[in-house]
Every structure is written in C-alpha cells, then in structure tokens.
Amino acid sequence: MRVAALYDIHGNLPALEAVLADVDDARPDVVLVGGDVVLGPFPGETLELLDELRERVLFIRGNTDRMLIRPPAEPTGPSPWPERQAWVRGQLTDEQLARFADLSDTTVIDVDGLGDVLFCHGSPRSDEEIVTRATSPERLSEILSGVQQRLVVCGHTHVQFDRVVGGARVVNAGSIGMPYEDEPGAYWALLGPDVELRRTAYDLERAASAIRSTGFPDADEFAEEHVLHPASAEEATEHFERMATGGG
C-alpha cells in the first residue's frame, strides 16, 4: 500500500488541482486527506474535486473541520478567521457539513516498507497540538507516549519536516493550500516504501487572481500571505514553538 498524504488544503483549489496531477503520476493506492480541508476560498469545489477520487480517498478531521460543525465563534479581535468560518459554512450544504461530524481524528494504514503508520492532524492526542521540527525531544516523547506505531504523520503547522526522536519517526506532510516554506508551492508527502516530502509548483499569480474573485473574506490578504508571499519555514516554526511552550 502506497499513500499520498495531502494536508491543510484550506480550500485552495488551484493548489489542489496541481497536486492531484502529480498524485495521478505517482499512482498511490490511497489519498489520505489529513484535515483542514475546506476553510478557505473554494470550500465546495475542493470537496467535490476530492470526491472524484471515489474509493481511493480517505479523510481524517482537522481542527478547522471540527470548528465548522459548531456555530461560528464570536470575534475576539482583529482576526479574519471567525468571519471566514461563517462564510465557508454558508458555502457548504448541510450534507457536506455533516460529513465532518462523522470523521475520525486519526487512522492507521499499513504502508509498504514502513509498516503501520499513524496519521493524525495535530498530534495523536489532539487536532490542535503543535508539533514542529524544533519541538524538544522531551515534549515530543510526552506527545507520543502510548503510541505503538513507529511512524506518525501529522500536519497543522504547515511546515514540512522528517525527524527521528527516541526511535520514533515523526513526519509533517506540509500544507497544500497555506504552506509556510522558503519557496512557494503546494507541499505534500508520498509514503511507501519510504517517505518522500514533495513540493508541487503551480501558477501562483493565476491562483491569487482566482482567490481574489471569490467572496471569501479578506481574500486579497489570503492570496498575499498564503500563496504569493508566505512566511518562511523558520519564521513559522519559531512562532508555533512560542505558542506551544507558552512564550507568546
């Protein structure tokens, strides 16, 4: 069994279209969609495109998917995300929203050459827990306590990494729709017989133009910050580690 791990698409349809072309060339047995699927500018179109994969696609739930199945949060500051959440809910049918209520937070797949692999969104114990390439071995050991699989694939922080700590291997597949990397593109992973961290290039300017033409709240900001000029991997890693360790 070979698996393409597609994480944190965030409704970025042009990025997903480009990645799926590469996925077709790689011919995996399973396309694992690792959460945070639709909270972005093309929510319905993103789900419809993934559904075309039929029995090959398997979903797990991320934190923003979970947020969509409850009433939108009240704004507590200048963040555009509560308004974006409400907008995305309005773009999806009741049937589409209900699908997220039925998803599991984790799944295990027997992957060629790798054995049983645990797929989660944030960490095996929480879809919001932060794991980065700079997470201390001590904190990572605590996060993985009780996990039997020797390989865990996650997302959530939108920065690819592949690291081994204390005999456990943790891979972040990266983000398709909102990557924080040194080179723009769409980031994903191919598993079996080993782990390949991949990047797919696509027409960023065309994607940004398409995003701006939607009704997505602050679409221009999304296009600028998450497609054209995203934060670097180092900047994002430092930011997430401060959040995880209470440093602000």
C-alpha positions in Angstrom: 0.0 0.0 0.0 1.3 3.4 -1.0 -0.2 6.6 0.4 -0.3 10.2 -0.8 -0.7 12.4 2.3 -2.5 15.7 1.5 -2.8 18.0 4.5 -4.1 21.5 5.2 -5.6 22.2 1.8 -7.6 25.1 3.2 -9.9 25.4 0.2 -7.1 26.4 -2.1 -8.5 24.7 -5.2 -5.7 25.8 -7.7 -3.1 24.3 -5.5 -5.1 21.1 -5.0 -5.6 20.7 -8.8 -1.9 20.9 -9.4 -1.1 18.4 -6.6 -3.6 15.9 -7.8 -2.0 15.9 -11.3 1.3 14.9 -9.6 -0.6 12.3 -7.4 -2.0 10.7 -10.6 1.5 10.3 -11.9 2.6 8.7 -8.6 -0.3 6.3 -8.6 -0.7 5.7 -4.8 -3.3 3.3 -3.6 -4.8 5.7 -1.0 -5.0 9.5 -0.9 -5.1 10.4 2.7 -6.6 13.9 3.3 -5.2 14.9 6.7 -7.6 17.6 7.9 -8.2 21.4 7.5 -9.8 20.7 4.1 -12.2 23.4 3.2 -11.6 26.5 5.4 -10.5 28.7 2.5 -11.7 30.4 -0.7 -13.1 27.3 -2.6 -14.7 25.1 0.0 -17.4 23.3 -2.0 -15.2 22.9 -5.1 -12.4 21.4 -3.0 -14.7 18.7 -1.6 -16.2 18.0 -5.0 -12.8 17.5 -6.5 -11.6 15.2 -3.8 -14.8 13.2 -4.1 -13.9 12.4 -7.7 -11.2 10.1 -6.3 -14.0 7.9 -5.0 -12.8 4.9 -3.0 -9.2 5.9 -3.2 -9.7 8.9 -0.8 -9.7 8.7 3.0 -10.4 11.7 5.2 -9.4 12.4 8.8 -10.6 15.5 10.6 -8.6 18.6 11.5 -9.3 21.4 13.9 -10.9 23.8 11.4 -13.1 21.0 10.1 -14.2 20.4 13.6 -14.9 24.1 14.1 -17.2 24.0 11.0 -19.7 21.7 12.7 -20.5 24.0 15.5 -21.7 27.7 15.5 -19.1 30.2 14.4 -17.1 31.7 17.2 -17.7 35.3 18.1 -14.9 37.6 17.0 -12.5 38.4 19.9 -10.0 40.6 18.0 -8.9 41.6 14.5 -8.6 38.1 13.2 -10.5 37.4 9.9 -10.9 33.7 10.7 -14.3 33.8 12.5 -15.8 35.7 9.6 -14.2 33.3 7.2 -15.5 30.3 9.1 -19.1 31.7 8.9 -18.7 32.3 5.2 -17.4 28.8 4.5 -20.3 27.3 6.4 -22.6 29.3 4.2 -21.0 27.9 1.0 -21.5 24.2 2.1 -24.6 22.1 2.1 -26.0 20.6 5.3 -24.9 17.2 3.9 -21.3 18.4 3.3 -21.1 19.9 6.8 -22.5 16.7 8.3 -19.6 14.7 6.8 -17.1 16.4 9.1 -19.1 15.2 12.2 -18.5 11.6 11.2 -14.8 11.8 10.6 -12.2 10.2 12.8 -9.3 12.2 14.2 -6.7 9.5 13.4 -6.3 6.5 11.2 -3.7 3.7 10.8 -2.6 2.4 7.4 -0.2 -0.5 6.7 2.2 1.2 4.2 4.7 -0.7 2.0 8.2 -0.7 3.6 7.0 1.3 6.6 4.5 -0.9 8.4 1.6 0.6 10.4 1.6 4.4 10.1 -0.5 6.6 12.3 -2.0 9.6 10.6 -3.3 12.5 12.7 -3.7 16.2 12.2 -2.0 18.0 15.1 -0.8 15.1 17.2 -2.1 11.6 18.1 -3.9 13.1 21.1 -5.2 16.4 19.8 -6.0 18.0 16.5 -4.7 21.3 17.8 -1.5 20.2 19.5 1.6 21.8 18.0 4.5 19.7 16.8 7.3 21.3 14.9 10.8 20.4 13.7 12.1 22.2 16.7 9.9 20.5 19.3 12.1 19.3 22.2 12.7 15.6 22.5 11.2 15.7 26.0 8.0 17.3 24.9 7.8 15.0 21.8 8.3 11.9 23.9 5.3 13.0 26.1 3.2 13.7 23.0 3.9 10.2 21.6 3.5 8.4 24.9 1.4 5.3 24.4 1.7 5.4 20.6 2.6 2.0 19.3 3.3 2.9 15.7 6.9 3.9 14.9 5.9 6.4 12.3 3.5 9.3 12.8 2.4 11.6 10.1 0.9 15.0 11.0 0.2 18.4 9.7 -1.4 21.5 11.3 1.7 23.7 11.4 2.1 23.9 7.6 5.9 23.3 7.6 7.3 20.0 6.3 9.8 18.0 8.4 11.0 14.5 8.9 12.7 13.7 12.2 13.6 10.8 14.4 13.5 11.1 18.2 14.0 8.3 20.6 13.3 5.7 17.9 10.1 7.3 16.8 9.8 9.0 13.4 7.5 12.0 13.0 6.8 13.5 9.6 4.9 16.6 8.8 3.5 16.3 5.3 3.3 20.1 4.8 0.4 22.2 3.6 -1.1 22.2 0.1 -3.1 25.4 0.5 -1.3 27.5 3.1 2.4 26.4 3.3 5.0 28.2 5.4 8.1 27.4 3.4 11.0 29.1 1.8 9.7 28.5 -1.7 6.0 29.0 -2.6 4.1 26.0 -3.9 2.0 23.1 -2.6 3.6 20.7 -0.2 2.6 17.1 0.4 4.1 13.6 1.1 4.3 10.2 -0.6 4.7 7.2 1.6 5.9 3.7 0.5 8.4 2.2 0.5 9.9 5.3 2.3 8.8 8.9 2.9 9.2 11.4 0.1 8.5 15.1 1.0 7.2 16.7 -2.1 6.6 20.1 -3.5 4.3 20.9 -6.5 4.7 24.1 -8.3 1.7 25.9 -9.7 0.7 29.2 -11.2 0.7 31.4 -8.1 -0.4 34.6 -9.8 -3.3 32.9 -11.5 -4.3 31.3 -8.3 -4.1 34.6 -6.4 -6.4 36.2 -9.0 -8.9 33.4 -8.8 -8.9 33.6 -5.0 -9.5 37.4 -5.1 -12.5 36.8 -7.3 -14.3 34.8 -4.7 -16.4 36.2 -1.9 -14.0 34.8 0.7 -13.5 37.5 3.5 -10.2 39.3 3.1 -9.4 37.2 0.0 -6.6 39.6 -1.0 -4.9 39.1 2.3 -5.2 35.3 1.9 -3.7 35.4 -1.6 -0.8 37.6 -0.5 0.1 35.9 2.8 -0.6 32.3 2.0 0.0 32.0 -1.8 2.3 34.7 -3.1 4.5 35.6 -0.1 4.1 33.1 2.8 6.1 33.2 6.0 9.3 31.2 5.9 9.7 27.8 7.5 12.0 29.3 10.1 9.6 32.1 11.0 6.6 29.8 11.3 8.5 27.2 13.3 9.6 29.9 15.8 6.1 31.3 16.0 4.5 27.9 16.6 7.1 26.8 19.2 6.4 30.0 21.2 2.7 29.2 21.1 3.3 25.6 22.2 5.6 26.5 25.1 3.7 29.5 26.4 6.2 32.0 25.1 3.6 34.2 23.4 
